[in-house]
Amino acid sequence: MNCRICGATLPEGAMFCGACGSSTSATPESRRPFDPRPGDTFVIHRTETGVLSVPVHPPGPFEPPAASAPAPAPDEDADEEPASGATPEEAPPAASAFVLTFTTGEVVTVRGTGLVGRRPLAEPEEAFDHLVQIVDRGVSVSKTHLEFGQHEGALWVADRYSANGTVVRRPGESGVRCEPGRRVLVPRGSRVEIGEQAFTVA
Protein backbone atom coordinates (compact mmCIF):
# COMPACT_ATOMS: atom_id res chain seq x y z
CA MET A 1 0.00 0.00 0.00
CA ASN A 2 1.45 3.36 -1.07
CA CYS A 3 0.54 6.96 -0.31
CA ARG A 4 -1.20 8.46 -3.37
CA ILE A 5 0.32 11.88 -2.62
CA CYS A 6 4.03 11.21 -2.00
CA GLY A 7 4.31 7.52 -2.95
CA ALA A 8 5.70 6.37 0.42
CA THR A 9 5.12 2.76 1.44
CA LEU A 10 2.46 2.51 4.18
CA PRO A 11 1.69 -0.30 6.63
CA GLU A 12 -1.54 -2.18 6.08
CA GLY A 13 -4.50 -0.41 7.69
CA ALA A 14 -2.76 2.96 8.04
CA MET A 15 -5.07 5.98 8.01
CA PHE A 16 -2.37 8.63 7.46
CA CYS A 17 0.97 8.76 5.69
CA GLY A 18 3.91 9.01 8.09
CA ALA A 19 6.02 10.78 5.44
CA CYS A 20 3.74 13.61 4.28
CA GLY A 21 0.84 13.43 6.76
CA SER A 22 -1.81 12.99 4.09
CA SER A 23 -4.89 10.86 4.60
CA THR A 24 -4.69 7.51 2.83
CA SER A 25 -7.93 8.44 1.02
CA ALA A 26 -6.42 11.70 -0.36
CA THR A 27 -5.69 12.03 -4.08
CA PRO A 28 -3.71 14.67 -5.99
CA GLU A 29 -7.01 16.01 -7.35
CA SER A 30 -8.54 16.37 -3.88
CA ARG A 31 -5.44 18.20 -2.63
CA ARG A 32 -5.49 20.75 -5.46
CA PRO A 33 -6.59 24.19 -4.14
CA PHE A 34 -9.79 25.69 -5.54
CA ASP A 35 -9.21 28.50 -8.03
CA PRO A 36 -11.98 31.13 -7.57
CA ARG A 37 -11.05 33.10 -10.68
CA PRO A 38 -13.44 32.79 -13.62
CA GLY A 39 -12.03 31.00 -16.64
CA ASP A 40 -13.48 33.58 -19.00
CA THR A 41 -10.59 33.54 -21.44
CA PHE A 42 -9.64 29.88 -21.65
CA VAL A 43 -12.53 28.97 -23.95
CA ILE A 44 -13.55 31.50 -26.58
CA HIS A 45 -16.65 31.36 -28.74
CA ARG A 46 -16.41 28.87 -31.58
CA THR A 47 -18.50 27.99 -34.60
CA GLU A 48 -18.80 24.72 -36.49
CA THR A 49 -15.80 25.77 -38.58
CA GLY A 50 -13.60 26.77 -35.64
CA VAL A 51 -12.53 29.97 -33.91
CA LEU A 52 -14.26 33.08 -35.22
CA SER A 53 -11.12 35.22 -35.38
CA VAL A 54 -8.03 33.49 -36.73
CA PRO A 55 -5.01 35.60 -37.74
CA VAL A 56 -3.84 35.31 -41.34
CA HIS A 57 -0.15 34.48 -41.30
CA PRO A 58 2.19 35.09 -44.28
CA PRO A 59 3.55 32.03 -46.08
CA GLY A 60 6.37 30.21 -44.33
CA PRO A 61 10.03 30.53 -45.30
CA PHE A 62 11.24 29.06 -48.59
CA GLU A 63 12.12 25.39 -48.33
CA PRO A 64 14.69 23.99 -50.76
CA PRO A 65 13.72 20.88 -52.74
CA ALA A 66 14.47 17.49 -51.24
CA ALA A 67 18.02 16.21 -51.73
CA SER A 68 16.75 13.32 -53.86
CA ALA A 69 15.23 15.67 -56.45
CA PRO A 70 17.46 15.86 -59.56
CA ALA A 71 18.96 19.28 -60.17
CA PRO A 72 18.89 20.65 -63.74
CA ALA A 73 22.15 20.67 -65.66
CA PRO A 74 23.86 24.07 -65.46
CA ASP A 75 23.64 24.74 -69.21
CA GLU A 76 19.98 23.71 -69.66
CA ASP A 77 17.50 26.52 -70.32
CA ALA A 78 19.92 29.05 -68.82
CA ASP A 79 18.86 31.89 -71.10
CA GLU A 80 15.20 31.03 -71.63
CA GLU A 81 12.41 33.34 -70.46
CA PRO A 82 9.86 32.01 -67.95
CA ALA A 83 6.90 30.21 -69.49
CA SER A 84 3.97 32.36 -70.55
CA GLY A 85 1.91 33.44 -67.55
CA ALA A 86 4.54 32.31 -65.02
CA THR A 87 5.71 35.00 -62.65
CA PRO A 88 8.19 34.72 -59.79
CA GLU A 89 6.63 34.61 -56.34
CA GLU A 90 6.57 37.97 -54.59
CA ALA A 91 7.75 38.19 -51.00
CA PRO A 92 4.96 39.11 -48.55
CA PRO A 93 5.01 42.78 -47.54
CA ALA A 94 6.78 43.54 -44.28
CA ALA A 95 4.44 44.14 -41.35
CA SER A 96 4.04 47.76 -40.29
CA ALA A 97 5.12 48.85 -36.82
CA PHE A 98 2.54 50.26 -34.40
CA VAL A 99 3.19 51.78 -30.96
CA LEU A 100 0.57 50.92 -28.33
CA THR A 101 0.65 53.25 -25.30
CA PHE A 102 -1.40 51.91 -22.38
CA THR A 103 -2.96 53.87 -19.52
CA THR A 104 -1.32 51.29 -17.22
CA GLY A 105 2.11 52.64 -18.23
CA GLU A 106 3.25 50.02 -20.75
CA VAL A 107 4.45 51.19 -24.17
CA VAL A 108 4.83 48.38 -26.71
CA THR A 109 5.89 48.41 -30.36
CA VAL A 110 4.18 45.60 -32.27
CA ARG A 111 4.37 44.06 -35.72
CA GLY A 112 2.14 41.29 -36.99
CA THR A 113 -0.31 39.57 -34.67
CA GLY A 114 -0.79 39.38 -30.92
CA LEU A 115 -2.94 39.12 -27.83
CA VAL A 116 -3.49 41.72 -25.09
CA GLY A 117 -4.59 41.02 -21.53
CA ARG A 118 -3.62 40.53 -17.90
CA ARG A 119 -2.19 37.12 -18.75
CA PRO A 120 -2.74 36.49 -22.47
CA LEU A 121 -2.87 32.86 -23.51
CA ALA A 122 -3.17 31.50 -27.04
CA GLU A 123 -5.30 28.48 -27.84
CA PRO A 124 -3.29 25.31 -28.67
CA GLU A 125 -3.83 25.68 -32.42
CA GLU A 126 -2.95 29.40 -32.50
CA ALA A 127 0.37 31.22 -32.93
CA PHE A 128 1.03 34.93 -32.37
CA ASP A 129 3.99 37.29 -32.73
CA HIS A 130 3.27 39.14 -29.45
CA LEU A 131 1.69 38.39 -26.08
CA VAL A 132 1.22 41.83 -24.49
CA GLN A 133 0.68 41.53 -20.73
CA ILE A 134 -0.49 44.58 -18.79
CA VAL A 135 -0.94 45.22 -15.08
CA ASP A 136 -4.55 45.99 -14.15
CA ARG A 137 -5.02 45.98 -10.39
CA GLY A 138 -8.78 46.52 -10.77
CA VAL A 139 -9.05 43.29 -12.83
CA SER A 140 -11.31 45.03 -15.37
CA VAL A 141 -9.16 43.65 -18.21
CA SER A 142 -9.66 39.96 -18.97
CA LYS A 143 -6.74 37.56 -18.95
CA THR A 144 -6.93 37.40 -22.76
CA HIS A 145 -8.92 40.51 -23.62
CA LEU A 146 -8.36 41.15 -27.31
CA GLU A 147 -6.51 40.00 -30.39
CA PHE A 148 -4.82 42.25 -32.94
CA GLY A 149 -3.33 41.84 -36.39
CA GLN A 150 -2.80 43.61 -39.69
CA HIS A 151 -4.65 43.78 -42.98
CA GLU A 152 -2.94 45.53 -45.89
CA GLY A 153 -0.79 47.54 -43.48
CA ALA A 154 -3.67 48.63 -41.23
CA LEU A 155 -4.09 47.49 -37.61
CA TRP A 156 -7.25 45.68 -36.52
CA VAL A 157 -8.47 44.48 -33.13
CA ALA A 158 -10.99 41.80 -32.18
CA ASP A 159 -12.52 41.35 -28.74
CA ARG A 160 -11.91 37.83 -27.40
CA TYR A 161 -15.25 37.58 -25.56
CA SER A 162 -13.86 39.61 -22.67
CA ALA A 163 -15.90 40.25 -19.53
CA ASN A 164 -16.03 44.06 -19.92
CA GLY A 165 -15.80 44.45 -23.69
CA THR A 166 -13.73 46.57 -26.09
CA VAL A 167 -14.57 50.03 -27.48
CA VAL A 168 -12.71 51.63 -30.42
CA ARG A 169 -12.70 55.43 -30.65
CA ARG A 170 -11.32 56.58 -34.01
CA PRO A 171 -10.14 60.19 -34.44
CA GLY A 172 -13.17 62.48 -34.85
CA GLU A 173 -15.71 59.67 -34.37
CA SER A 174 -17.82 58.36 -31.53
CA GLY A 175 -16.97 55.06 -29.89
CA VAL A 176 -17.74 51.73 -31.52
CA ARG A 177 -18.27 48.72 -29.25
CA CYS A 178 -16.58 45.70 -30.79
CA GLU A 179 -18.70 42.66 -31.46
CA PRO A 180 -16.75 39.73 -29.99
CA GLY A 181 -14.77 37.84 -32.62
CA ARG A 182 -15.23 40.49 -35.33
CA ARG A 183 -12.21 42.47 -36.56
CA VAL A 184 -12.39 46.27 -36.38
CA LEU A 185 -9.85 48.45 -38.18
CA VAL A 186 -8.01 50.85 -35.88
CA PRO A 187 -6.24 53.74 -37.66
CA ARG A 188 -3.34 55.55 -36.03
CA GLY A 189 -4.51 58.11 -33.49
CA SER A 190 -7.34 55.88 -32.26
CA ARG A 191 -8.04 54.98 -28.64
CA VAL A 192 -9.00 51.43 -27.72
CA GLU A 193 -10.78 51.01 -24.38
CA ILE A 194 -10.47 47.62 -22.64
CA GLY A 195 -12.43 47.48 -19.40
CA GLU A 196 -11.33 50.44 -17.25
CA GLN A 197 -8.02 50.69 -19.14
CA ALA A 198 -7.17 51.88 -22.65
CA PHE A 199 -4.36 52.29 -25.16
CA THR A 200 -3.68 54.65 -28.05
CA VAL A 201 -2.35 53.57 -31.42
CA ALA A 202 0.48 55.48 -33.12
matplotlib code that plots the C-alpha trace (Angstrom):
import matplotlib.pyplot as plt

x = [0.0, 1.4, 0.5, -1.2, 0.3, 4.0, 4.3, 5.7, 5.1, 2.5, 1.7, -1.5, -4.5, -2.8, -5.1, -2.4, 1.0, 3.9, 6.0, 3.7, 0.8, -1.8, -4.9, -4.7, -7.9, -6.4, -5.7, -3.7, -7.0, -8.5, -5.4, -5.5, -6.6, -9.8, -9.2, -12.0, -11.1, -13.4, -12.0, -13.5, -10.6, -9.6, -12.5, -13.5, -16.6, -16.4, -18.5, -18.8, -15.8, -13.6, -12.5, -14.3, -11.1, -8.0, -5.0, -3.8, -0.2, 2.2, 3.5, 6.4, 10.0, 11.2, 12.1, 14.7, 13.7, 14.5, 18.0, 16.8, 15.2, 17.5, 19.0, 18.9, 22.1, 23.9, 23.6, 20.0, 17.5, 19.9, 18.9, 15.2, 12.4, 9.9, 6.9, 4.0, 1.9, 4.5, 5.7, 8.2, 6.6, 6.6, 7.7, 5.0, 5.0, 6.8, 4.4, 4.0, 5.1, 2.5, 3.2, 0.6, 0.6, -1.4, -3.0, -1.3, 2.1, 3.2, 4.4, 4.8, 5.9, 4.2, 4.4, 2.1, -0.3, -0.8, -2.9, -3.5, -4.6, -3.6, -2.2, -2.7, -2.9, -3.2, -5.3, -3.3, -3.8, -3.0, 0.4, 1.0, 4.0, 3.3, 1.7, 1.2, 0.7, -0.5, -0.9, -4.5, -5.0, -8.8, -9.0, -11.3, -9.2, -9.7, -6.7, -6.9, -8.9, -8.4, -6.5, -4.8, -3.3, -2.8, -4.6, -2.9, -0.8, -3.7, -4.1, -7.3, -8.5, -11.0, -12.5, -11.9, -15.2, -13.9, -15.9, -16.0, -15.8, -13.7, -14.6, -12.7, -12.7, -11.3, -10.1, -13.2, -15.7, -17.8, -17.0, -17.7, -18.3, -16.6, -18.7, -16.7, -14.8, -15.2, -12.2, -12.4, -9.8, -8.0, -6.2, -3.3, -4.5, -7.3, -8.0, -9.0, -10.8, -10.5, -12.4, -11.3, -8.0, -7.2, -4.4, -3.7, -2.4, 0.5]
y = [0.0, 3.4, 7.0, 8.5, 11.9, 11.2, 7.5, 6.4, 2.8, 2.5, -0.3, -2.2, -0.4, 3.0, 6.0, 8.6, 8.8, 9.0, 10.8, 13.6, 13.4, 13.0, 10.9, 7.5, 8.4, 11.7, 12.0, 14.7, 16.0, 16.4, 18.2, 20.7, 24.2, 25.7, 28.5, 31.1, 33.1, 32.8, 31.0, 33.6, 33.5, 29.9, 29.0, 31.5, 31.4, 28.9, 28.0, 24.7, 25.8, 26.8, 30.0, 33.1, 35.2, 33.5, 35.6, 35.3, 34.5, 35.1, 32.0, 30.2, 30.5, 29.1, 25.4, 24.0, 20.9, 17.5, 16.2, 13.3, 15.7, 15.9, 19.3, 20.7, 20.7, 24.1, 24.7, 23.7, 26.5, 29.1, 31.9, 31.0, 33.3, 32.0, 30.2, 32.4, 33.4, 32.3, 35.0, 34.7, 34.6, 38.0, 38.2, 39.1, 42.8, 43.5, 44.1, 47.8, 48.8, 50.3, 51.8, 50.9, 53.3, 51.9, 53.9, 51.3, 52.6, 50.0, 51.2, 48.4, 48.4, 45.6, 44.1, 41.3, 39.6, 39.4, 39.1, 41.7, 41.0, 40.5, 37.1, 36.5, 32.9, 31.5, 28.5, 25.3, 25.7, 29.4, 31.2, 34.9, 37.3, 39.1, 38.4, 41.8, 41.5, 44.6, 45.2, 46.0, 46.0, 46.5, 43.3, 45.0, 43.6, 40.0, 37.6, 37.4, 40.5, 41.2, 40.0, 42.2, 41.8, 43.6, 43.8, 45.5, 47.5, 48.6, 47.5, 45.7, 44.5, 41.8, 41.4, 37.8, 37.6, 39.6, 40.3, 44.1, 44.5, 46.6, 50.0, 51.6, 55.4, 56.6, 60.2, 62.5, 59.7, 58.4, 55.1, 51.7, 48.7, 45.7, 42.7, 39.7, 37.8, 40.5, 42.5, 46.3, 48.4, 50.8, 53.7, 55.6, 58.1, 55.9, 55.0, 51.4, 51.0, 47.6, 47.5, 50.4, 50.7, 51.9, 52.3, 54.6, 53.6, 55.5]
z = [0.0, -1.1, -0.3, -3.4, -2.6, -2.0, -2.9, 0.4, 1.4, 4.2, 6.6, 6.1, 7.7, 8.0, 8.0, 7.5, 5.7, 8.1, 5.4, 4.3, 6.8, 4.1, 4.6, 2.8, 1.0, -0.4, -4.1, -6.0, -7.3, -3.9, -2.6, -5.5, -4.1, -5.5, -8.0, -7.6, -10.7, -13.6, -16.6, -19.0, -21.4, -21.7, -24.0, -26.6, -28.7, -31.6, -34.6, -36.5, -38.6, -35.6, -33.9, -35.2, -35.4, -36.7, -37.7, -41.3, -41.3, -44.3, -46.1, -44.3, -45.3, -48.6, -48.3, -50.8, -52.7, -51.2, -51.7, -53.9, -56.5, -59.6, -60.2, -63.7, -65.7, -65.5, -69.2, -69.7, -70.3, -68.8, -71.1, -71.6, -70.5, -68.0, -69.5, -70.5, -67.5, -65.0, -62.6, -59.8, -56.3, -54.6, -51.0, -48.5, -47.5, -44.3, -41.3, -40.3, -36.8, -34.4, -31.0, -28.3, -25.3, -22.4, -19.5, -17.2, -18.2, -20.7, -24.2, -26.7, -30.4, -32.3, -35.7, -37.0, -34.7, -30.9, -27.8, -25.1, -21.5, -17.9, -18.7, -22.5, -23.5, -27.0, -27.8, -28.7, -32.4, -32.5, -32.9, -32.4, -32.7, -29.5, -26.1, -24.5, -20.7, -18.8, -15.1, -14.2, -10.4, -10.8, -12.8, -15.4, -18.2, -19.0, -18.9, -22.8, -23.6, -27.3, -30.4, -32.9, -36.4, -39.7, -43.0, -45.9, -43.5, -41.2, -37.6, -36.5, -33.1, -32.2, -28.7, -27.4, -25.6, -22.7, -19.5, -19.9, -23.7, -26.1, -27.5, -30.4, -30.7, -34.0, -34.4, -34.8, -34.4, -31.5, -29.9, -31.5, -29.2, -30.8, -31.5, -30.0, -32.6, -35.3, -36.6, -36.4, -38.2, -35.9, -37.7, -36.0, -33.5, -32.3, -28.6, -27.7, -24.4, -22.6, -19.4, -17.2, -19.1, -22.7, -25.2, -28.0, -31.4, -33.1]

ax = plt.figure().add_subplot(projection="3d")
ax.plot(x, y, z, "-o")
ax.set_aspect("equal")
plt.show()
